[in-house]
Amino acid sequence: MNPGISKPRQAVLFSESAKYPRGGVKDDRKIMASILPSLNDAGLAIAESTPDGASGWHYETWQGALSLDDFLKAWRAGDAAPGNGWVKVFAAWFEFAENAKPVTEAMRAKIDATLTPREANGRRRYGWTYEQMAWRRAIMEAECSGSEDTFDEFYPEDEVSCFLSSGRPRFNVAALRRLELGAQLHAPEVGSLVTVGDGVEFQMDASGFGSFHIWERPQPGCSYIVWCDPMTGEDQAASGDPDRHSIGVLRTEYQEVGGACYKDAVVARVRPPFTGTTLLTAEYIALLSEYYGGALVVLEVNMGLHVLERLKDAGVPLYKRQVVDPYDREKQNYMLGWKLKDRDQRRDVIDSLALAFHNETLDVFCPHILAECKNFMWSKNGREEARSGCHDDDVLGLAMAHRCKGSATLYKQLTRRRRRPMDYRRVR
């Protein structure tokens, strides 16, 4: 923790900076924020790495950096620190002279006869030679088990695909990147939900520190479902990186009469990261449910029984799951809350969300959710989970809501019957 503090430096090299820990106590952003201030004004910092997924300090800093030509152009124009102060330099595998293998005429003919689409694109776009393609095939076979995706991770050919192909992400990173760009154009309304009379109203907070983020207010004719993936324990003790509650609202797809079609979308959530007590968690869930027309709440009960009891006492509509009676297999019972029974069910839920991202049938404008999705990886043992030091509460909460969207509740505009005045008949 806090590396590099208390000693001034003229130069520092960060080797494999893309592979530094993300999240938790030893976070890559905290590491950089601790060391970089120790550089003097004429100091030099170099961060070099092979890519490791489209997230983390290295990736985010790369996105804000300028090429050397653009940096010098802005600097000569009078900008003291163009971009974010960093210059980005990308080196593709085919730019190194040693990455070539001698070939014979027979090998040339074989390469021509078995040319893959990727190789054809490399030849057309970058001018790959036979020697370079022979080296690429040899390395792919010897070190990458014949996988082009694995080769791209360690021997990238351009500065965009290298981040998308590295780290074994579970979700389609290109689709998540498009959603990130869309999120920049859809800033949420920030405020509070307050009880007014018989209903709940949203009040904006000019300071931007409200407890709720709203991307879309409730609309008559649309269906909504509230999700909650609670943190471990009722009132978890403080730690360097505690677990947190994920609470949000999913609106299902709909089509306007004779008009446009709208995808499933995350329309609201409790401001992340949220680590409130059981009472506050139940209160926020109840407020969101009431605000979106008494929306059904799907609550994960593996760790959320303490929240379930309070929601049940408050009369909040709760999702019910069907269970088989162990003593009478033909008898069906119902229990409150969502519960992941085994690994297969967990994979089924995540697969459903992955398919929605891949087919672009789900809109998510919450940067926090998208960041967790980008850090949701295939582990070495084949399990889908958050990268070490990161969280997956939002991923599992959204996946749970998307899987249960068929139970979403239709929002209806409350109308009050107009009463006639007491002297109506007399006046007539």
C-alpha positions as CSV (number, residue, x, y, z in Angstrom):
1,M,0.0,0.0,0.0
2,N,1.0,3.6,-0.7
3,P,4.2,2.7,-2.7
4,G,6.7,5.4,-3.6
5,I,5.7,7.9,-1.0
6,S,8.3,10.2,0.7
7,K,11.1,10.0,-2.0
8,P,11.4,12.3,-5.0
9,R,12.3,10.8,-8.4
10,Q,13.5,11.8,-11.8
11,A,12.3,8.7,-13.6
12,V,10.1,5.7,-13.0
13,L,9.3,2.6,-15.2
14,F,6.1,0.8,-14.7
15,S,6.6,-2.7,-16.2
16,E,3.5,-4.7,-17.3
17,S,1.3,-1.9,-15.9
18,A,-1.8,-3.3,-17.5
19,K,-1.5,-6.4,-15.3
20,Y,-1.5,-4.5,-12.0
21,P,-4.3,-5.4,-9.5
22,R,-7.6,-3.7,-10.1
23,G,-10.0,-2.9,-7.3
24,G,-9.5,-3.8,-3.7
25,V,-6.8,-2.4,-1.4
26,K,-4.0,-2.7,-3.9
27,D,-5.7,-0.9,-6.8
28,D,-3.8,0.1,-9.9
29,R,-5.2,3.6,-9.8
30,K,-4.1,4.0,-6.1
31,I,-0.6,2.7,-7.0
32,M,-0.2,5.3,-9.8
33,A,-1.7,8.1,-7.6
34,S,0.8,7.3,-5.0
35,I,4.0,7.1,-7.2
36,L,3.4,9.7,-9.9
37,P,3.4,12.8,-7.6
38,S,6.9,11.9,-6.6
39,L,8.2,12.8,-10.0
40,N,9.8,16.3,-10.3
41,D,8.7,18.7,-13.0
42,A,11.3,17.4,-15.5
43,G,10.7,13.8,-14.6
44,L,9.9,11.0,-17.0
45,A,7.4,8.1,-16.5
46,I,7.2,5.1,-18.8
47,A,4.4,2.5,-18.5
48,E,4.9,-0.5,-20.8
49,S,2.8,-3.6,-21.0
50,T,1.1,-6.2,-23.1
51,P,-2.7,-5.6,-22.9
52,D,-4.9,-7.2,-20.3
53,G,-8.5,-6.4,-21.0
54,A,-10.3,-3.1,-21.8
55,S,-10.3,-1.8,-18.2
56,G,-7.9,-0.6,-15.6
57,W,-5.5,2.3,-15.3
58,H,-3.4,1.4,-18.3
59,Y,-6.3,1.1,-20.6
60,E,-8.0,4.3,-19.4
61,T,-4.8,6.3,-19.6
62,W,-4.1,5.0,-23.1
63,Q,-7.5,6.2,-24.2
64,G,-6.7,9.7,-23.1
65,A,-3.1,9.8,-24.4
66,L,-2.0,11.3,-27.7
67,S,0.3,10.0,-30.4
68,L,3.7,11.6,-30.5
69,D,2.8,13.7,-33.6
70,D,-0.4,15.0,-32.0
71,F,1.4,15.6,-28.7
72,L,4.2,17.7,-30.2
73,K,1.7,19.6,-32.4
74,A,-0.3,20.6,-29.4
75,W,2.8,21.3,-27.3
76,R,4.2,23.6,-29.9
77,A,0.9,25.4,-30.1
78,G,1.3,26.4,-26.4
79,D,-0.5,23.6,-24.5
80,A,1.8,22.8,-21.6
81,A,0.3,19.3,-21.0
82,P,-1.6,18.1,-24.1
83,G,-4.1,15.3,-23.7
84,N,-3.6,13.7,-20.3
85,G,0.2,14.3,-20.4
86,W,1.0,10.9,-21.7
87,V,2.3,9.9,-25.2
88,K,1.1,6.6,-26.5
89,V,3.3,4.3,-28.6
90,F,2.0,1.0,-30.0
91,A,4.3,-1.6,-31.4
92,A,2.7,-4.4,-33.5
93,W,4.3,-7.8,-33.7
94,F,5.1,-7.5,-37.5
95,E,7.1,-4.3,-36.8
96,F,10.0,-6.4,-35.3
97,A,12.5,-7.7,-37.8
98,E,13.1,-10.9,-35.8
99,N,9.5,-11.9,-36.1
100,A,10.0,-13.7,-39.4
101,K,10.8,-17.3,-40.5
102,P,12.6,-18.4,-43.7
103,V,10.2,-20.1,-46.2
104,T,10.7,-22.2,-49.3
105,E,8.7,-22.1,-52.5
106,A,6.7,-25.1,-51.3
107,M,5.8,-23.3,-48.1
108,R,4.8,-20.2,-50.0
109,A,2.4,-22.3,-52.1
110,K,1.0,-23.9,-49.0
111,I,0.4,-20.5,-47.4
112,D,-1.4,-19.3,-50.5
113,A,-3.6,-22.4,-50.6
114,T,-4.5,-22.2,-46.9
115,L,-4.7,-18.4,-46.4
116,T,-7.2,-17.5,-43.6
117,P,-9.3,-14.3,-43.7
118,R,-7.2,-12.8,-40.9
119,E,-4.0,-13.4,-42.9
120,A,-5.6,-12.0,-46.1
121,N,-6.6,-8.9,-44.1
122,G,-3.0,-8.6,-42.7
123,R,-1.5,-8.9,-46.2
124,R,-3.9,-6.3,-47.6
125,R,-3.8,-3.9,-44.7
126,Y,-0.3,-4.2,-43.3
127,G,1.7,-5.9,-46.1
128,W,2.5,-9.1,-44.2
129,T,5.2,-11.1,-46.0
130,Y,5.3,-14.9,-46.4
131,E,8.1,-14.9,-43.8
132,Q,6.0,-13.0,-41.2
133,M,2.9,-15.2,-41.8
134,A,5.1,-18.4,-41.4
135,W,6.4,-17.0,-38.1
136,R,2.9,-16.2,-37.0
137,R,1.6,-19.7,-37.8
138,A,4.6,-21.3,-36.0
139,I,4.1,-19.2,-32.8
140,M,0.3,-19.8,-32.9
141,E,0.8,-23.5,-33.1
142,A,3.7,-23.7,-30.5
143,E,2.6,-21.2,-27.9
144,C,-1.1,-20.4,-28.4
145,S,-2.7,-23.8,-29.1
146,G,-3.7,-22.7,-32.6
147,S,-5.9,-19.9,-31.2
148,E,-5.8,-16.6,-33.1
149,D,-7.5,-14.9,-30.2
150,T,-4.7,-16.0,-27.8
151,F,-2.1,-14.9,-30.3
152,D,-3.8,-11.5,-30.6
153,E,-3.6,-11.1,-26.8
154,F,0.2,-11.5,-26.6
155,Y,1.1,-10.4,-30.2
156,P,-1.4,-7.7,-31.1
157,E,-1.6,-6.1,-34.5
158,D,-3.4,-2.9,-33.7
159,E,-4.1,-0.7,-30.7
160,V,-7.9,-1.4,-30.7
161,S,-8.2,-5.2,-31.0
162,C,-5.4,-5.8,-28.6
163,F,-7.5,-4.6,-25.7
164,L,-10.7,-6.4,-26.9
165,S,-9.0,-9.8,-27.3
166,S,-7.0,-9.9,-24.1
167,G,-7.9,-11.0,-20.6
168,R,-10.6,-13.6,-21.6
169,P,-13.6,-11.3,-21.0
170,R,-16.9,-13.1,-20.5
171,F,-19.0,-10.4,-22.4
172,N,-18.6,-9.0,-25.8
173,V,-16.1,-6.1,-25.2
174,A,-16.9,-4.4,-28.5
175,A,-20.6,-4.2,-27.5
176,L,-19.7,-2.9,-24.0
177,R,-17.5,-0.3,-25.6
178,R,-20.4,0.9,-27.7
179,L,-22.6,1.1,-24.6
180,E,-19.9,3.1,-22.9
181,L,-19.9,5.7,-25.7
182,G,-23.7,5.8,-25.4
183,A,-23.5,6.3,-21.6
184,Q,-21.5,9.5,-22.2
185,L,-24.6,10.9,-24.0
186,H,-27.1,9.8,-21.3
187,A,-26.2,11.3,-18.0
188,P,-28.6,10.3,-15.2
189,E,-30.8,12.6,-13.2
190,V,-29.5,12.5,-9.6
191,G,-31.7,13.0,-6.6
192,S,-33.9,11.4,-4.0
193,L,-37.2,9.5,-3.8
194,V,-39.6,10.9,-1.3
195,T,-43.0,9.9,-0.1
196,V,-45.7,12.5,-1.0
197,G,-49.2,11.7,0.0
198,D,-50.1,8.3,-1.3
199,G,-47.2,8.1,-3.8
200,V,-43.5,8.5,-4.3
201,E,-41.9,11.4,-6.2
202,F,-38.4,12.1,-7.5
203,Q,-36.7,15.2,-6.4
204,M,-33.5,16.3,-8.2
205,D,-30.5,17.2,-6.2
206,A,-28.6,20.1,-7.7
207,S,-25.4,19.1,-5.8
208,G,-25.3,15.8,-7.7
209,F,-25.0,13.7,-4.5
210,G,-28.5,12.2,-4.4
211,S,-29.0,8.6,-3.5
212,F,-30.7,7.6,-6.8
213,H,-29.7,7.8,-10.5
214,I,-32.6,8.0,-12.9
215,W,-32.1,7.6,-16.7
216,E,-35.8,7.2,-17.5
217,R,-38.8,8.1,-15.4
218,P,-41.8,5.7,-15.3
219,Q,-44.0,5.6,-18.4
220,P,-47.5,4.3,-18.5
221,G,-47.7,1.1,-20.6
222,C,-44.1,0.0,-19.8
223,S,-43.2,-2.9,-17.5
224,Y,-40.6,-2.7,-14.8
225,I,-38.7,-5.0,-12.4
226,V,-36.5,-4.1,-9.5
227,W,-33.4,-6.2,-8.6
228,C,-31.3,-6.4,-5.5
229,D,-28.2,-8.5,-5.1
230,P,-27.4,-7.9,-1.4
231,M,-24.0,-7.8,0.2
232,T,-22.9,-10.6,2.5
233,G,-24.2,-10.3,6.1
234,E,-26.8,-8.0,7.6
235,D,-24.6,-5.1,8.6
236,Q,-21.1,-6.0,7.3
237,A,-18.1,-4.8,9.3
238,A,-16.0,-2.2,7.6
239,S,-13.0,-3.3,5.6
240,G,-10.6,-2.0,3.0
241,D,-12.9,-3.1,0.2
242,P,-16.3,-4.2,1.5
243,D,-19.0,-6.0,-0.4
244,R,-21.9,-3.9,-1.5
245,H,-25.6,-4.0,-2.4
246,S,-26.6,-3.7,-6.1
247,I,-30.1,-2.2,-6.5
248,G,-31.6,-1.2,-9.8
249,V,-34.6,-1.1,-12.1
250,L,-34.9,-2.8,-15.5
251,R,-37.5,-1.7,-18.0
252,T,-38.5,-4.3,-20.6
253,E,-38.7,-3.6,-24.3
254,Y,-41.7,-1.9,-25.9
255,Q,-42.9,-0.4,-29.1
256,E,-44.8,2.9,-29.5
257,V,-48.0,2.7,-31.5
258,G,-46.9,3.0,-35.1
259,G,-43.5,4.2,-33.9
260,A,-40.1,3.3,-32.7
261,C,-39.0,0.1,-30.8
262,Y,-37.1,0.4,-27.6
263,K,-34.8,-2.2,-26.1
264,D,-34.7,-3.5,-22.6
265,A,-32.9,-0.9,-20.5
266,V,-31.6,-0.1,-17.1
267,V,-33.6,3.0,-16.1
268,A,-32.7,3.6,-12.5
269,R,-30.4,2.4,-9.7
270,V,-29.3,3.3,-6.2
271,R,-26.1,5.3,-6.3
272,P,-23.1,3.0,-6.3
273,P,-21.2,1.8,-4.4
274,F,-24.0,1.3,-1.8
275,T,-23.1,-0.4,1.5
276,G,-26.1,0.7,3.6
277,T,-27.7,-1.1,6.5
278,T,-30.5,-3.6,6.2
279,L,-33.2,-1.1,7.1
280,L,-31.9,1.5,4.6
281,T,-31.5,-1.1,1.9
282,A,-35.1,-2.3,2.3
283,E,-36.3,1.3,2.3
284,Y,-34.6,2.1,-1.0
285,I,-35.9,-1.0,-2.6
286,A,-39.5,-0.2,-1.5
287,L,-39.2,3.4,-2.8
288,L,-38.0,2.2,-6.2
289,S,-40.8,-0.3,-6.4
290,E,-43.4,2.2,-5.5
291,Y,-42.0,4.9,-7.8
292,Y,-42.2,2.5,-10.8
293,G,-45.8,1.6,-10.1
294,G,-45.5,-1.2,-7.5
295,A,-42.9,-3.0,-9.6
296,L,-42.1,-6.6,-8.7
297,V,-38.8,-7.0,-6.7
298,V,-36.5,-9.9,-7.5
299,L,-34.2,-10.4,-4.5
300,E,-31.3,-12.8,-4.4
301,V,-31.9,-14.7,-1.1
302,N,-28.6,-16.7,-0.8
303,M,-27.4,-13.8,1.4
304,G,-30.5,-11.6,1.5
305,L,-33.0,-13.2,3.9
306,H,-32.5,-10.2,6.3
307,V,-33.7,-7.8,3.6
308,L,-36.5,-10.2,2.5
309,E,-38.1,-10.2,5.9
310,R,-38.4,-6.4,6.0
311,L,-39.7,-6.1,2.4
312,K,-42.3,-8.8,3.2
313,D,-43.4,-6.9,6.3
314,A,-43.7,-3.7,4.3
315,G,-46.0,-5.3,1.7
316,V,-43.6,-4.9,-1.2
317,P,-44.4,-7.3,-4.1
318,L,-41.8,-10.0,-4.2
319,Y,-40.7,-12.5,-6.8
320,K,-41.7,-16.2,-6.0
321,R,-39.7,-19.2,-7.2
322,Q,-41.2,-22.6,-7.8
323,V,-39.7,-25.4,-5.7
324,V,-40.3,-29.2,-5.6
325,D,-41.5,-30.7,-2.3
326,P,-38.8,-33.2,-1.3
327,Y,-41.4,-35.5,0.3
328,D,-43.9,-35.3,-2.6
329,R,-42.3,-34.8,-6.0
330,E,-45.6,-34.1,-7.7
331,K,-46.4,-31.2,-5.3
332,Q,-45.2,-27.7,-6.3
333,N,-44.5,-25.1,-3.6
334,Y,-43.5,-21.4,-4.0
335,M,-41.0,-19.5,-2.0
336,L,-40.1,-15.8,-1.9
337,G,-36.9,-14.6,-3.6
338,W,-34.5,-15.7,-6.2
339,K,-31.9,-18.4,-5.3
340,L,-29.0,-19.7,-7.3
341,K,-29.1,-23.5,-6.7
342,D,-26.0,-24.6,-8.5
343,R,-23.3,-23.7,-11.0
344,D,-25.4,-24.6,-14.0
345,Q,-28.1,-22.2,-13.1
346,R,-25.6,-19.5,-12.5
347,R,-24.1,-20.1,-15.9
348,D,-27.6,-20.0,-17.5
349,V,-28.3,-16.6,-16.0
350,I,-25.0,-15.2,-17.1
351,D,-25.4,-16.7,-20.6
352,S,-28.7,-14.9,-21.0
353,L,-27.1,-11.5,-20.2
354,A,-24.1,-12.3,-22.5
355,L,-26.5,-13.0,-25.3
356,A,-28.3,-9.7,-24.7
357,F,-25.0,-7.8,-25.0
358,H,-24.0,-9.8,-28.1
359,N,-27.3,-9.2,-29.9
360,E,-27.4,-5.6,-28.7
361,T,-30.9,-6.0,-27.2
362,L,-30.1,-4.3,-23.9
363,D,-29.3,-0.6,-23.1
364,V,-27.1,0.1,-20.1
365,F,-26.0,3.7,-19.5
366,C,-24.6,3.2,-16.0
367,P,-20.7,3.4,-16.2
368,H,-20.5,1.4,-12.9
369,I,-22.4,-1.6,-14.3
370,L,-20.4,-1.5,-17.6
371,A,-17.1,-1.3,-15.6
372,E,-18.0,-4.5,-13.7
373,C,-19.1,-6.2,-16.9
374,K,-15.7,-5.5,-18.5
375,N,-13.9,-6.9,-15.5
376,F,-16.1,-10.1,-15.5
377,M,-13.8,-12.8,-16.9
378,W,-13.3,-16.5,-17.5
379,S,-11.1,-17.8,-14.8
380,K,-8.5,-20.5,-15.3
381,N,-10.9,-23.2,-13.9
382,G,-13.6,-22.1,-16.4
383,R,-15.7,-20.2,-13.9
384,E,-17.3,-16.9,-14.8
385,E,-16.4,-14.4,-12.1
386,A,-15.0,-10.9,-11.4
387,R,-11.3,-10.2,-11.9
388,S,-9.3,-10.5,-8.7
389,G,-9.9,-7.4,-6.6
390,C,-13.0,-6.4,-8.5
391,H,-16.8,-6.9,-7.8
392,D,-19.6,-8.5,-9.7
393,D,-22.7,-7.4,-7.7
394,D,-24.1,-5.3,-10.6
395,V,-23.4,-8.1,-13.1
396,L,-25.3,-10.8,-11.2
397,G,-28.0,-8.4,-10.2
398,L,-28.7,-7.3,-13.7
399,A,-28.4,-10.9,-15.0
400,M,-30.9,-12.0,-12.5
401,A,-33.4,-9.2,-13.5
402,H,-32.9,-9.9,-17.2
403,R,-33.6,-13.6,-16.6
404,C,-36.8,-12.7,-14.7
405,K,-38.0,-9.9,-17.0
406,G,-41.1,-11.9,-18.0
407,S,-42.4,-11.2,-14.5
408,A,-42.0,-7.4,-14.9
409,T,-45.0,-5.4,-13.6
410,L,-47.0,-3.1,-15.9
411,Y,-46.9,0.5,-14.9
412,K,-50.3,2.2,-14.8
413,Q,-50.9,5.9,-14.4
414,L,-52.9,6.5,-11.1
415,T,-56.1,8.4,-11.8
416,R,-58.4,9.9,-9.3
417,R,-62.1,9.9,-9.8
418,R,-63.5,13.4,-9.8
419,R,-66.3,13.8,-7.3
420,R,-69.3,16.0,-7.9
421,P,-69.8,18.8,-5.5
422,M,-72.3,18.3,-2.7
423,D,-74.7,20.9,-4.1
424,Y,-74.6,19.5,-7.7
425,R,-78.2,18.3,-7.8
426,R,-79.6,21.4,-6.1
427,V,-77.9,23.7,-8.7
428,R,-79.3,21.7,-11.6
